[in-house]
Amino acid sequence: PPRERQIVLLRFFHNKTQSEIAAEVGVSQMHVSRLLVKALGTLRGAMGVDA
C-alpha cells in the first residue's frame, strides 16, 4: 500500500525517526510503528524470510 511504502522509504532511505515520519504523514508515532511492523512483515513474506 502507498502509505506503508512511504513510511518504509522515509524510515530506511531518508533515516527519519518514527516521530518525524508521524509529523510528516499526519498520524501518531504509534500508528507509524504499527504500519512499519505490517510493511516489514509483508516484505519478509514476499522474500520468503521467516521472522
PQR file with spaces between the fields and no chain letter, atoms N, CA, C, O and H, PARSE charges and radii, in Angstrom:
ATOM       1  N    PRO     1       0.822   -1.211    0.000 -0.5600 1.5000
ATOM       2  CA   PRO     1       0.000    0.000    0.000  0.2800 2.0000
ATOM       3  C    PRO     1       0.866    1.276    0.000  0.5500 1.7000
ATOM       4  O    PRO     1       1.955    1.282    0.573 -0.5500 1.4000
ATOM       5  N    PRO     2       0.400    2.315   -0.619 -0.5600 1.5000
ATOM       6  CA   PRO     2       1.195    3.540   -0.763  0.2800 2.0000
ATOM       7  C    PRO     2       1.670    4.146    0.558  0.5500 1.7000
ATOM       8  O    PRO     2       2.815    4.586    0.657 -0.5500 1.4000
ATOM       9  N    ARG     3       0.806    4.172    1.571 -0.4000 1.5000
ATOM      10  CA   ARG     3       1.217    4.778    2.845 -0.0000 2.0000
ATOM      11  C    ARG     3       2.329    3.957    3.497  0.5500 1.7000
ATOM      12  O    ARG     3       3.290    4.524    4.017 -0.5500 1.4000
ATOM      13  H    ARG     3      -0.125    3.815    1.491  0.4000 1.0000
ATOM      14  N    GLU     4       2.208    2.636    3.474 -0.4000 1.5000
ATOM      15  CA   GLU     4       3.253    1.788    4.053 -0.0000 2.0000
ATOM      16  C    GLU     4       4.558    1.962    3.285  0.5500 1.7000
ATOM      17  O    GLU     4       5.632    2.027    3.884 -0.5500 1.4000
ATOM      18  H    GLU     4       1.428    2.175    3.051  0.4000 1.0000
ATOM      19  N    ARG     5       4.466    2.036    1.971 -0.4000 1.5000
ATOM      20  CA   ARG     5       5.656    2.251    1.139 -0.0000 2.0000
ATOM      21  C    ARG     5       6.332    3.568    1.517  0.5500 1.7000
ATOM      22  O    ARG     5       7.551    3.626    1.677 -0.5500 1.4000
ATOM      23  H    ARG     5       3.593    1.982    1.485  0.4000 1.0000
ATOM      24  N    GLN     6       5.533    4.618    1.657 -0.4000 1.5000
ATOM      25  CA   GLN     6       6.079    5.926    2.013 -0.0000 2.0000
ATOM      26  C    GLN     6       6.787    5.871    3.366  0.5500 1.7000
ATOM      27  O    GLN     6       7.873    6.429    3.526 -0.5500 1.4000
ATOM      28  H    GLN     6       4.543    4.571    1.527  0.4000 1.0000
ATOM      29  N    ILE     7       6.179    5.206    4.328 -0.4000 1.5000
ATOM      30  CA   ILE     7       6.757    5.130    5.668 -0.0000 2.0000
ATOM      31  C    ILE     7       8.063    4.337    5.658  0.5500 1.7000
ATOM      32  O    ILE     7       9.028    4.732    6.312 -0.5500 1.4000
ATOM      33  H    ILE     7       5.297    4.753    4.198  0.4000 1.0000
ATOM      34  N    VAL     8       8.104    3.233    4.930 -0.4000 1.5000
ATOM      35  CA   VAL     8       9.347    2.446    4.825 -0.0000 2.0000
ATOM      36  C    VAL     8      10.443    3.279    4.164  0.5500 1.7000
ATOM      37  O    VAL     8      11.586    3.273    4.621 -0.5500 1.4000
ATOM      38  H    VAL     8       7.320    2.912    4.399  0.4000 1.0000
ATOM      39  N    LEU     9      10.105    3.991    3.100 -0.4000 1.5000
ATOM      40  CA   LEU     9      11.097    4.830    2.416 -0.0000 2.0000
ATOM      41  C    LEU     9      11.632    5.918    3.345  0.5500 1.7000
ATOM      42  O    LEU     9      12.839    6.149    3.409 -0.5500 1.4000
ATOM      43  H    LEU     9       9.177    3.996    2.728  0.4000 1.0000
ATOM      44  N    LEU    10      10.733    6.579    4.059 -0.4000 1.5000
ATOM      45  CA   LEU    10      11.171    7.639    4.973 -0.0000 2.0000
ATOM      46  C    LEU    10      12.047    7.081    6.087  0.5500 1.7000
ATOM      47  O    LEU    10      13.037    7.701    6.475 -0.5500 1.4000
ATOM      48  H    LEU    10       9.752    6.390    4.006  0.4000 1.0000
ATOM      49  N    ARG    11      11.683    5.912    6.599 -0.4000 1.5000
ATOM      50  CA   ARG    11      12.429    5.329    7.727 -0.0000 2.0000
ATOM      51  C    ARG    11      13.807    4.825    7.317  0.5500 1.7000
ATOM      52  O    ARG    11      14.795    5.113    7.992 -0.5500 1.4000
ATOM      53  H    ARG    11      10.879    5.408    6.284  0.4000 1.0000
ATOM      54  N    PHE    12      13.883    4.085    6.236 -0.4000 1.5000
ATOM      55  CA   PHE    12      15.123    3.397    5.914 -0.0000 2.0000
ATOM      56  C    PHE    12      15.961    4.056    4.828  0.5500 1.7000
ATOM      57  O    PHE    12      17.161    3.793    4.745 -0.5500 1.4000
ATOM      58  H    PHE    12      13.080    3.851    5.688  0.4000 1.0000
ATOM      59  N    PHE    13      15.370    4.900    3.998 -0.4000 1.5000
ATOM      60  CA   PHE    13      16.148    5.552    2.947 -0.0000 2.0000
ATOM      61  C    PHE    13      16.399    7.023    3.242  0.5500 1.7000
ATOM      62  O    PHE    13      17.326    7.624    2.697 -0.5500 1.4000
ATOM      63  H    PHE    13      14.396    5.113    4.066  0.4000 1.0000
ATOM      64  N    HIS    14      15.563    7.606    4.116 -0.4000 1.5000
ATOM      65  CA   HIS    14      15.752    9.005    4.494 -0.0000 2.0000
ATOM      66  C    HIS    14      16.136    9.138    5.965  0.5500 1.7000
ATOM      67  O    HIS    14      16.271   10.247    6.482 -0.5500 1.4000
ATOM      68  H    HIS    14      14.810    7.118    4.559  0.4000 1.0000
ATOM      69  N    ASN    15      16.313    7.994    6.635 -0.4000 1.5000
ATOM      70  CA   ASN    15      16.765    7.936    8.031 -0.0000 2.0000
ATOM      71  C    ASN    15      15.960    8.827    8.973  0.5500 1.7000
ATOM      72  O    ASN    15      16.526    9.481    9.849 -0.5500 1.4000
ATOM      73  H    ASN    15      16.204    7.093    6.215  0.4000 1.0000
ATOM      74  N    LYS    16      14.655    8.850    8.794 -0.4000 1.5000
ATOM      75  CA   LYS    16      13.792    9.642    9.670 -0.0000 2.0000
ATOM      76  C    LYS    16      13.349    8.781   10.850  0.5500 1.7000
ATOM      77  O    LYS    16      13.222    7.562   10.740 -0.5500 1.4000
ATOM      78  H    LYS    16      14.196    8.319    8.082  0.4000 1.0000
ATOM      79  N    THR    17      13.119    9.442   11.972 -0.4000 1.5000
ATOM      80  CA   THR    17      12.601    8.731   13.140 -0.0000 2.0000
ATOM      81  C    THR    17      11.100    8.508   12.970  0.5500 1.7000
ATOM      82  O    THR    17      10.459    9.121   12.115 -0.5500 1.4000
ATOM      83  H    THR    17      13.222   10.432   12.062  0.4000 1.0000
ATOM      84  N    GLN    18      10.559    7.629   13.791 -0.4000 1.5000
ATOM      85  CA   GLN    18       9.118    7.393   13.738 -0.0000 2.0000
ATOM      86  C    GLN    18       8.356    8.675   14.053  0.5500 1.7000
ATOM      87  O    GLN    18       7.315    8.937   13.450 -0.5500 1.4000
ATOM      88  H    GLN    18      11.079    7.131   14.485  0.4000 1.0000
ATOM      89  N    SER    19       8.854    9.466   14.978 -0.4000 1.5000
ATOM      90  CA   SER    19       8.189   10.725   15.329 -0.0000 2.0000
ATOM      91  C    SER    19       8.220   11.714   14.173  0.5500 1.7000
ATOM      92  O    SER    19       7.231   12.401   13.914 -0.5500 1.4000
ATOM      93  H    SER    19       9.700    9.253   15.467  0.4000 1.0000
ATOM      94  N    GLU    20       9.348   11.788   13.478 -0.4000 1.5000
ATOM      95  CA   GLU    20       9.451   12.677   12.317 -0.0000 2.0000
ATOM      96  C    GLU    20       8.496   12.234   11.213  0.5500 1.7000
ATOM      97  O    GLU    20       7.841   13.057   10.574 -0.5500 1.4000
ATOM      98  H    GLU    20      10.151   11.230   13.689  0.4000 1.0000
ATOM      99  N    ILE    21       8.426   10.923   10.998 -0.4000 1.5000
ATOM     100  CA   ILE    21       7.524   10.384    9.981 -0.0000 2.0000
ATOM     101  C    ILE    21       6.076   10.688   10.359  0.5500 1.7000
ATOM     102  O    ILE    21       5.279   11.087    9.509 -0.5500 1.4000
ATOM     103  H    ILE    21       8.959   10.253   11.516  0.4000 1.0000
ATOM     104  N    ALA    22       5.743   10.500   11.617 -0.4000 1.5000
ATOM     105  CA   ALA    22       4.376   10.753   12.083 -0.0000 2.0000
ATOM     106  C    ALA    22       3.967   12.197   11.807  0.5500 1.7000
ATOM     107  O    ALA    22       2.858   12.452   11.336 -0.5500 1.4000
ATOM     108  H    ALA    22       6.390   10.176   12.307  0.4000 1.0000
ATOM     109  N    ALA    23       4.855   13.134   12.099 -0.4000 1.5000
ATOM     110  CA   ALA    23       4.552   14.547   11.866 -0.0000 2.0000
ATOM     111  C    ALA    23       4.383   14.833   10.379  0.5500 1.7000
ATOM     112  O    ALA    23       3.506   15.601    9.984 -0.5500 1.4000
ATOM     113  H    ALA    23       5.755   12.927   12.481  0.4000 1.0000
ATOM     114  N    GLU    24       5.220   14.217    9.564 -0.4000 1.5000
ATOM     115  CA   GLU    24       5.178   14.449    8.116 -0.0000 2.0000
ATOM     116  C    GLU    24       3.935   13.841    7.465  0.5500 1.7000
ATOM     117  O    GLU    24       3.329   14.445    6.580 -0.5500 1.4000
ATOM     118  H    GLU    24       5.932   13.593    9.886  0.4000 1.0000
ATOM     119  N    VAL    25       3.565   12.647    7.911 -0.4000 1.5000
ATOM     120  CA   VAL    25       2.453   11.925    7.294 -0.0000 2.0000
ATOM     121  C    VAL    25       1.103   12.321    7.913  0.5500 1.7000
ATOM     122  O    VAL    25       0.058   12.195    7.274 -0.5500 1.4000
ATOM     123  H    VAL    25       4.057   12.157    8.631  0.4000 1.0000
ATOM     124  N    GLY    26       1.141   12.797    9.154 -0.4000 1.5000
ATOM     125  CA   GLY    26      -0.091   13.219    9.804 -0.0000 2.0000
ATOM     126  C    GLY    26      -0.796   12.140   10.593  0.5500 1.7000
ATOM     127  O    GLY    26      -2.023   12.132   10.698 -0.5500 1.4000
ATOM     128  H    GLY    26       1.990   12.899    9.673  0.4000 1.0000
ATOM     129  N    VAL    27      -0.005   11.215   11.155 -0.4000 1.5000
ATOM     130  CA   VAL    27      -0.559   10.168   12.014 -0.0000 2.0000
ATOM     131  C    VAL    27       0.258   10.136   13.302  0.5500 1.7000
ATOM     132  O    VAL    27       1.262   10.838   13.416 -0.5500 1.4000
ATOM     133  H    VAL    27       0.992   11.222   11.070  0.4000 1.0000
ATOM     134  N    SER    28      -0.161    9.330   14.267 -0.4000 1.5000
ATOM     135  CA   SER    28       0.583    9.230   15.518 -0.0000 2.0000
ATOM     136  C    SER    28       1.843    8.383   15.330  0.5500 1.7000
ATOM     137  O    SER    28       1.950    7.608   14.380 -0.5500 1.4000
ATOM     138  H    SER    28      -0.977    8.759   14.175  0.4000 1.0000
ATOM     139  N    GLN    29       2.779    8.544   16.240 -0.4000 1.5000
ATOM     140  CA   GLN    29       4.009    7.750   16.208 -0.0000 2.0000
ATOM     141  C    GLN    29       3.678    6.276   16.385  0.5500 1.7000
ATOM     142  O    GLN    29       4.316    5.421   15.772 -0.5500 1.4000
ATOM     143  H    GLN    29       2.692    9.174   17.012  0.4000 1.0000
ATOM     144  N    MET    30       2.693    5.973   17.212 -0.4000 1.5000
ATOM     145  CA   MET    30       2.292    4.585   17.436 -0.0000 2.0000
ATOM     146  C    MET    30       1.748    3.967   16.145  0.5500 1.7000
ATOM     147  O    MET    30       2.006    2.799   15.853 -0.5500 1.4000
ATOM     148  H    MET    30       2.175    6.668   17.710  0.4000 1.0000
ATOM     149  N    HIS    31       1.003    4.750   15.385 -0.4000 1.5000
ATOM     150  CA   HIS    31       0.463    4.239   14.120 -0.0000 2.0000
ATOM     151  C    HIS    31       1.597    3.987   13.125  0.5500 1.7000
ATOM     152  O    HIS    31       1.565    3.008   12.380 -0.5500 1.4000
ATOM     153  H    HIS    31       0.794    5.698   15.622  0.4000 1.0000
ATOM     154  N    VAL    32       2.592    4.864   13.114 -0.4000 1.5000
ATOM     155  CA   VAL    32       3.766    4.655   12.256 -0.0000 2.0000
ATOM     156  C    VAL    32       4.434    3.341   12.635  0.5500 1.7000
ATOM     157  O    VAL    32       4.805    2.557   11.762 -0.5500 1.4000
ATOM     158  H    VAL    32       2.618    5.660   13.720  0.4000 1.0000
ATOM     159  N    SER    33       4.588    3.100   13.925 -0.4000 1.5000
ATOM     160  CA   SER    33       5.205    1.867   14.396 -0.0000 2.0000
ATOM     161  C    SER    33       4.431    0.645   13.904  0.5500 1.7000
ATOM     162  O    SER    33       5.026   -0.319   13.423 -0.5500 1.4000
ATOM     163  H    SER    33       4.286    3.737   14.635  0.4000 1.0000
ATOM     164  N    ARG    34       3.121    0.687   14.025 -0.4000 1.5000
ATOM     165  CA   ARG    34       2.286   -0.437   13.571 -0.0000 2.0000
ATOM     166  C    ARG    34       2.395   -0.647   12.063  0.5500 1.7000
ATOM     167  O    ARG    34       2.487   -1.779   11.591 -0.5500 1.4000
ATOM     168  H    ARG    34       2.637    1.471   14.416  0.4000 1.0000
ATOM     169  N    LEU    35       2.383    0.452   11.317 -0.4000 1.5000
ATOM     170  CA   LEU    35       2.488    0.344    9.859 -0.0000 2.0000
ATOM     171  C    LEU    35       3.842   -0.216    9.439  0.5500 1.7000
ATOM     172  O    LEU    35       3.925   -0.984    8.480 -0.5500 1.4000
ATOM     173  H    LEU    35       2.308    1.372   11.701  0.4000 1.0000
ATOM     174  N    LEU    36       4.907    0.164   10.151 -0.4000 1.5000
ATOM     175  CA   LEU    36       6.232   -0.378    9.842 -0.0000 2.0000
ATOM     176  C    LEU    36       6.274   -1.883   10.083  0.5500 1.7000
ATOM     177  O    LEU    36       6.798   -2.632    9.258 -0.5500 1.4000
ATOM     178  H    LEU    36       4.840    0.788   10.930  0.4000 1.0000
ATOM     179  N    VAL    37       5.728   -2.323   11.200 -0.4000 1.5000
ATOM     180  CA   VAL    37       5.704   -3.757   11.506 -0.0000 2.0000
ATOM     181  C    VAL    37       4.945   -4.508   10.411  0.5500 1.7000
ATOM     182  O    VAL    37       5.393   -5.553    9.942 -0.5500 1.4000
ATOM     183  H    VAL    37       5.302   -1.715   11.870  0.4000 1.0000
ATOM     184  N    LYS    38       3.802   -3.972   10.012 -0.4000 1.5000
ATOM     185  CA   LYS    38       2.993   -4.609    8.970 -0.0000 2.0000
ATOM     186  C    LYS    38       3.740   -4.640    7.643  0.5500 1.7000
ATOM     187  O    LYS    38       3.781   -5.674    6.976 -0.5500 1.4000
ATOM     188  H    LYS    38       3.438   -3.123   10.393  0.4000 1.0000
ATOM     189  N    ALA    39       4.330   -3.510    7.256 -0.4000 1.5000
ATOM     190  CA   ALA    39       5.038   -3.419    5.976 -0.0000 2.0000
ATOM     191  C    ALA    39       6.252   -4.338    5.947  0.5500 1.7000
ATOM     192  O    ALA    39       6.504   -5.000    4.941 -0.5500 1.4000
ATOM     193  H    ALA    39       4.296   -2.670    7.797  0.4000 1.0000
ATOM     194  N    LEU    40       7.001   -4.384    7.038 -0.4000 1.5000
ATOM     195  CA   LEU    40       8.185   -5.245    7.081 -0.0000 2.0000
ATOM     196  C    LEU    40       7.781   -6.719    7.049  0.5500 1.7000
ATOM     197  O    LEU    40       8.481   -7.539    6.454 -0.5500 1.4000
ATOM     198  H    LEU    40       6.796   -3.847    7.855  0.4000 1.0000
ATOM     199  N    GLY    41       6.673   -7.055    7.677 -0.4000 1.5000
ATOM     200  CA   GLY    41       6.162   -8.427    7.603 -0.0000 2.0000
ATOM     201  C    GLY    41       5.780   -8.801    6.182  0.5500 1.7000
ATOM     202  O    GLY    41       6.038   -9.918    5.733 -0.5500 1.4000
ATOM     203  H    GLY    41       6.105   -6.389    8.160  0.4000 1.0000
ATOM     204  N    THR    42       5.167   -7.867    5.481 -0.4000 1.5000
ATOM     205  CA   THR    42       4.801   -8.090    4.079 -0.0000 2.0000
ATOM     206  C    THR    42       6.048   -8.306    3.230  0.5500 1.7000
ATOM     207  O    THR    42       6.090   -9.205    2.391 -0.5500 1.4000
ATOM     208  H    THR    42       4.958   -6.960    5.845  0.4000 1.0000
ATOM     209  N    LEU    43       7.062   -7.476    3.455 -0.4000 1.5000
ATOM     210  CA   LEU    43       8.318   -7.619    2.703 -0.0000 2.0000
ATOM     211  C    LEU    43       8.995   -8.954    2.997  0.5500 1.7000
ATOM     212  O    LEU    43       9.476   -9.625    2.084 -0.5500 1.4000
ATOM     213  H    LEU    43       7.029   -6.746    4.137  0.4000 1.0000
ATOM     214  N    ARG    44       9.031   -9.336    4.270 -0.4000 1.5000
ATOM     215  CA   ARG    44       9.632  -10.629    4.630 -0.0000 2.0000
ATOM     216  C    ARG    44       8.899  -11.776    3.938  0.5500 1.7000
ATOM     217  O    ARG    44       9.525  -12.699    3.416 -0.5500 1.4000
ATOM     218  H    ARG    44       8.640   -8.790    5.012  0.4000 1.0000
ATOM     219  N    GLY    45       7.582  -11.707    3.939 -0.4000 1.5000
ATOM     220  CA   GLY    45       6.785  -12.746    3.290 -0.0000 2.0000
ATOM     221  C    GLY    45       7.057  -12.814    1.798  0.5500 1.7000
ATOM     222  O    GLY    45       7.148  -13.900    1.226 -0.5500 1.4000
ATOM     223  H    GLY    45       7.074  -10.957    4.363  0.4000 1.0000
ATOM     224  N    ALA    46       7.186  -11.657    1.170 -0.4000 1.5000
ATOM     225  CA   ALA    46       7.449  -11.609   -0.270 -0.0000 2.0000
ATOM     226  C    ALA    46       8.820  -12.184   -0.608  0.5500 1.7000
ATOM     227  O    ALA    46       9.027  -12.727   -1.693 -0.5500 1.4000
ATOM     228  H    ALA    46       7.112  -10.775    1.635  0.4000 1.0000
ATOM     229  N    MET    47       9.753  -12.058    0.334 -0.4000 1.5000
ATOM     230  CA   MET    47      11.108  -12.575    0.110 -0.0000 2.0000
ATOM     231  C    MET    47      11.265  -14.002    0.610  0.5500 1.7000
ATOM     232  O    MET    47      12.316  -14.614    0.420 -0.5500 1.4000
ATOM     233  H    MET    47       9.584  -11.617    1.216  0.4000 1.0000
ATOM     234  N    GLY    48      10.228  -14.537    1.250 -0.4000 1.5000
ATOM     235  CA   GLY    48      10.301  -15.900    1.762 -0.0000 2.0000
ATOM     236  C    GLY    48      11.168  -16.033    2.995  0.5500 1.7000
ATOM     237  O    GLY    48      11.771  -17.080    3.228 -0.5500 1.4000
ATOM     238  H    GLY    48       9.374  -14.040    1.405  0.4000 1.0000
ATOM     239  N    VAL    49      11.231  -14.961    3.796 -0.4000 1.5000
ATOM     240  CA   VAL    49      12.051  -14.966    5.008 -0.0000 2.0000
ATOM     241  C    VAL    49      11.136  -15.151    6.210  0.5500 1.7000
ATOM     242  O    VAL    49      10.143  -14.439    6.355 -0.5500 1.4000
ATOM     243  H    VAL    49      10.741  -14.110    3.607  0.4000 1.0000
ATOM     244  N    ASP    50      11.471  -16.108    7.073 -0.4000 1.5000
ATOM     245  CA   ASP    50      10.725  -16.282    8.317 -0.0000 2.0000
ATOM     246  C    ASP    50      11.316  -15.358    9.360  0.5500 1.7000
ATOM     247  O    ASP    50      12.535  -15.268    9.502 -0.5500 1.4000
ATOM     248  H    ASP    50      12.278  -16.687    6.956  0.4000 1.0000
ATOM     249  N    ALA    51      10.440  -14.660   10.099 -0.4000 1.5000
ATOM     250  CA   ALA    51      10.953  -13.733   11.106 -0.0000 2.0000
ATOM     251  C    ALA    51      10.692  -14.281   12.475  0.5500 1.7000
ATOM     252  O    ALA    51      11.048  -13.650   13.471 -0.5500 1.4000
ATOM     253  H    ALA    51       9.449  -14.732    9.983  0.4000 1.0000
